[in-house]
Amino acid sequence: MSGHSKWATIKHKKAALDAKRGKKFTKLIKEITVAARTGGGDPTSNAHLRLLLEKAKQINMPQDNANRAIKRGTGELPGISYERCMYEGYGPHNIAVLVDVLTDNKNKAVAELRHFFSKQNGTFAESGAVSWMFEKQGVLKGPATDITEDELMEQLIDYDVSDITIDDGTYIVYCAPTSLDKIRQVLTQLGRAVEHAELEWVPKNSLSLSDEHAQTAMDFLSGLEDLDDVQNVYTNLE
């Protein structure tokens, strides 16, 4: 199980910056629209939508923005139809990369990704080339105030938790995808702040690089995540 990687730390800080400049709003609105379209617009019966709305609150997205996104998803308002796609490849120094895309123009998105990988010394690969290196898990993070890994595990022993780590003052809980929302609720009830609760593709094994090579790889990942149709980037970089 991967720990709190350098890329995860940078991604967390970058998300806060993106939220300030509105870019995070744009990507989250697309997620909310798709979640409402696939699972309905009622958050009480749509766990994924419920998690996204909680995330919207955390980044101070206006409620009207979220409501409009839901109505676009349910068809109450006209809107763009987005298609979710997952692409795979290798970045600098052979890091494995999964790219989660939401787009209204698949051909354009693929062309943009191919160009980016080629320009940045990466390799755009076929489906299945690297996805076998990852598994989908729920991931929750927050400040680890006055608690150890064992104590937190004891509090969550009744739930489908696969691993818990504490690194640099941050707890990370890995769990079955179906348990994500319930564990978020339990942590909140226990008085623990939950700053991140999402389904992620977690690497089964991590790749360690020298500081110089790791920086090159992280620059690649950051640029990839900045592409308009890219929602998330997952990697096995430690």
C-alpha positions as CSV (number, residue, x, y, z in Angstrom):
1,M,0.0,0.0,0.0
2,S,1.4,3.4,-0.9
3,G,2.0,6.0,1.8
4,H,1.7,9.7,1.7
5,S,3.8,10.3,-1.4
6,K,5.5,13.5,-2.5
7,W,3.1,13.7,-5.4
8,A,0.1,13.4,-3.1
9,T,1.4,16.3,-1.0
10,I,2.0,18.5,-4.0
11,K,-1.4,17.5,-5.4
12,H,-3.1,18.5,-2.2
13,K,-1.5,21.9,-2.1
14,K,-2.2,22.4,-5.8
15,A,-5.9,21.6,-5.3
16,A,-6.1,24.4,-2.7
17,L,-4.5,26.8,-5.2
18,D,-6.8,25.6,-8.0
19,A,-9.8,26.2,-5.7
20,K,-8.7,29.8,-5.2
21,R,-8.5,30.5,-8.9
22,G,-11.8,28.8,-9.7
23,K,-10.3,25.9,-11.7
24,K,-11.3,23.4,-9.0
25,F,-14.9,24.7,-9.3
26,T,-15.0,24.0,-13.0
27,K,-13.8,20.4,-12.6
28,L,-16.0,19.7,-9.6
29,I,-19.1,21.1,-11.4
30,K,-18.5,18.6,-14.2
31,E,-18.2,15.7,-11.6
32,I,-21.5,16.8,-9.9
33,T,-23.3,16.9,-13.2
34,V,-22.2,13.4,-14.2
35,A,-22.9,12.0,-10.7
36,A,-26.5,13.4,-10.8
37,R,-27.0,12.1,-14.3
38,T,-25.9,8.6,-13.4
39,G,-27.2,8.3,-9.8
40,G,-30.0,10.8,-9.5
41,G,-30.1,14.3,-8.1
42,D,-31.0,13.4,-4.5
43,P,-27.9,13.3,-2.3
44,T,-29.6,11.2,0.4
45,S,-29.8,8.3,-2.0
46,N,-26.7,9.1,-4.1
47,A,-23.6,8.5,-2.0
48,H,-21.2,9.7,-4.7
49,L,-23.2,13.0,-5.2
50,R,-23.2,13.4,-1.4
51,L,-19.4,13.2,-1.2
52,L,-19.1,15.7,-4.1
53,L,-21.4,18.2,-2.4
54,E,-19.4,17.9,0.8
55,K,-16.3,18.6,-1.2
56,A,-18.0,21.6,-2.7
57,K,-18.6,23.0,0.8
58,Q,-15.0,22.5,1.7
59,I,-13.8,24.7,-1.2
60,N,-16.6,27.2,-0.6
61,M,-18.4,26.7,-3.9
62,P,-21.6,28.7,-3.9
63,Q,-24.7,26.5,-3.4
64,D,-26.3,27.8,-6.6
65,N,-23.4,26.5,-8.6
66,A,-23.9,23.0,-7.2
67,N,-27.6,23.1,-7.6
68,R,-27.3,24.1,-11.3
69,A,-24.9,21.3,-11.9
70,I,-27.3,18.8,-10.4
71,K,-30.2,20.1,-12.5
72,R,-28.0,19.9,-15.6
73,G,-27.3,16.3,-14.7
74,T,-31.0,15.4,-14.2
75,G,-32.1,17.2,-17.3
76,E,-34.0,20.0,-15.5
77,L,-31.6,22.5,-17.1
78,P,-29.9,22.2,-20.5
79,G,-26.3,21.3,-20.4
80,I,-23.3,19.6,-21.9
81,S,-23.1,15.8,-21.9
82,Y,-19.8,14.6,-20.6
83,E,-18.2,11.2,-21.2
84,R,-15.9,9.7,-18.6
85,C,-12.8,7.9,-20.0
86,M,-9.6,6.5,-18.4
87,Y,-6.3,6.6,-20.3
88,E,-3.0,5.0,-19.5
89,G,0.6,5.7,-20.1
90,Y,4.2,6.1,-18.8
91,G,5.7,9.4,-17.8
92,P,9.3,10.4,-17.4
93,H,11.6,7.8,-15.8
94,N,9.0,5.1,-16.5
95,I,6.4,6.2,-13.9
96,A,3.0,4.5,-14.5
97,V,0.1,7.0,-15.0
98,L,-3.7,6.7,-15.1
99,V,-5.5,9.8,-16.4
100,D,-9.2,10.2,-15.5
101,V,-11.0,12.4,-18.1
102,L,-14.4,14.0,-18.4
103,T,-15.0,15.4,-21.8
104,D,-17.6,16.5,-24.3
105,N,-15.2,15.8,-27.2
106,K,-13.4,12.5,-26.8
107,N,-11.4,12.9,-30.1
108,K,-10.1,16.3,-29.0
109,A,-9.2,15.0,-25.5
110,V,-7.3,12.0,-26.9
111,A,-5.4,14.2,-29.3
112,E,-4.5,16.6,-26.6
113,L,-3.3,13.8,-24.3
114,R,-1.2,12.2,-27.0
115,H,0.4,15.5,-27.8
116,F,1.2,16.1,-24.2
117,F,2.7,12.7,-23.6
118,S,4.8,12.9,-26.7
119,K,6.1,16.5,-26.0
120,Q,7.0,15.6,-22.4
121,N,8.9,12.4,-23.1
122,G,6.1,10.1,-22.0
123,T,4.4,7.2,-23.7
124,F,0.7,7.1,-24.4
125,A,-0.3,3.4,-23.9
126,E,-3.2,1.1,-24.8
127,S,-5.9,0.2,-22.3
128,G,-4.6,-2.3,-19.7
129,A,-0.9,-1.4,-20.0
130,V,-0.6,0.0,-16.5
131,S,-4.1,-0.2,-14.9
132,W,-3.2,-3.7,-13.5
133,M,-0.7,-1.9,-11.2
134,F,-3.6,-0.1,-9.4
135,E,-6.7,-0.9,-7.4
136,K,-9.7,1.3,-6.7
137,Q,-10.0,2.3,-3.1
138,G,-11.6,4.9,-0.9
139,V,-9.1,7.3,0.4
140,L,-9.7,9.7,3.4
141,K,-7.2,12.3,4.7
142,G,-7.1,14.8,7.5
143,P,-5.0,16.2,10.3
144,A,-3.8,13.5,12.7
145,T,-4.2,15.4,16.0
146,D,-3.3,13.4,19.1
147,I,-3.9,10.0,17.7
148,T,-1.8,7.0,16.6
149,E,-2.4,4.6,13.7
150,D,-3.4,1.9,16.1
151,E,-5.9,4.1,17.9
152,L,-7.5,5.2,14.7
153,M,-7.6,1.6,13.4
154,E,-9.3,0.6,16.7
155,Q,-12.0,3.3,16.1
156,L,-12.6,2.0,12.6
157,I,-12.3,-1.7,13.3
158,D,-15.9,-2.4,12.4
159,Y,-15.6,-1.0,8.9
160,D,-14.0,-2.2,5.7
161,V,-10.6,-0.5,6.2
162,S,-7.6,-2.0,4.4
163,D,-4.8,0.3,5.8
164,I,-4.2,3.4,7.9
165,T,-1.0,5.5,7.9
166,I,0.0,8.7,9.6
167,D,2.7,10.7,7.9
168,D,3.8,14.3,8.4
169,G,0.8,15.1,10.6
170,T,-1.8,13.7,8.2
171,Y,-3.8,10.5,8.6
172,I,-4.7,8.5,5.5
173,V,-7.4,5.8,5.6
174,Y,-7.7,3.3,2.8
175,C,-11.0,1.4,2.5
176,A,-13.4,-0.4,0.2
177,P,-15.1,2.0,-2.2
178,T,-18.5,1.1,-0.8
179,S,-17.4,2.1,2.7
180,L,-16.0,5.6,1.8
181,D,-19.1,7.6,2.7
182,K,-19.8,5.7,5.9
183,I,-16.3,6.1,7.2
184,R,-16.3,9.8,6.4
185,Q,-19.5,10.1,8.5
186,V,-17.9,8.1,11.3
187,L,-14.7,10.2,11.4
188,T,-16.8,13.3,11.4
189,Q,-18.9,12.0,14.3
190,L,-15.7,11.2,16.2
191,G,-14.7,14.9,15.8
192,R,-12.0,14.2,13.2
193,A,-11.7,16.7,10.4
194,V,-11.9,15.0,6.9
195,E,-10.2,17.2,4.4
196,H,-10.3,14.6,1.6
197,A,-12.7,11.7,0.9
198,E,-12.5,10.3,-2.7
199,L,-12.4,7.2,-4.7
200,E,-8.9,6.8,-6.1
201,W,-6.8,4.4,-8.1
202,V,-4.1,3.4,-5.6
203,P,-0.8,1.8,-6.8
204,K,-0.2,-1.7,-5.5
205,N,3.5,-0.8,-5.4
206,S,5.3,2.5,-5.5
207,L,8.3,3.6,-7.6
208,S,11.0,5.5,-5.9
209,L,13.1,8.0,-7.9
210,S,16.1,10.3,-7.1
211,D,15.1,13.9,-6.1
212,E,16.1,15.2,-9.5
213,H,14.1,12.5,-11.5
214,A,11.2,12.8,-9.1
215,Q,11.0,16.5,-9.7
216,T,10.9,16.0,-13.5
217,A,8.1,13.4,-13.0
218,M,6.1,15.7,-10.8
219,D,6.4,18.5,-13.2
220,F,5.0,16.1,-15.9
221,L,2.1,15.1,-13.6
222,S,1.3,18.6,-12.7
223,G,1.1,19.7,-16.3
224,L,-1.0,16.7,-17.2
225,E,-3.5,17.6,-14.4
226,D,-3.8,21.2,-15.7
227,L,-5.3,20.0,-19.0
228,D,-8.9,21.1,-19.2
229,D,-10.5,17.7,-19.6
230,V,-8.4,15.9,-17.0
231,Q,-10.1,15.4,-13.7
232,N,-7.5,13.3,-11.9
233,V,-4.1,11.9,-12.4
234,Y,-3.0,8.7,-10.6
235,T,0.6,7.4,-10.5
236,N,2.9,4.9,-8.8
237,L,5.5,7.6,-8.1
238,E,6.4,7.4,-4.4
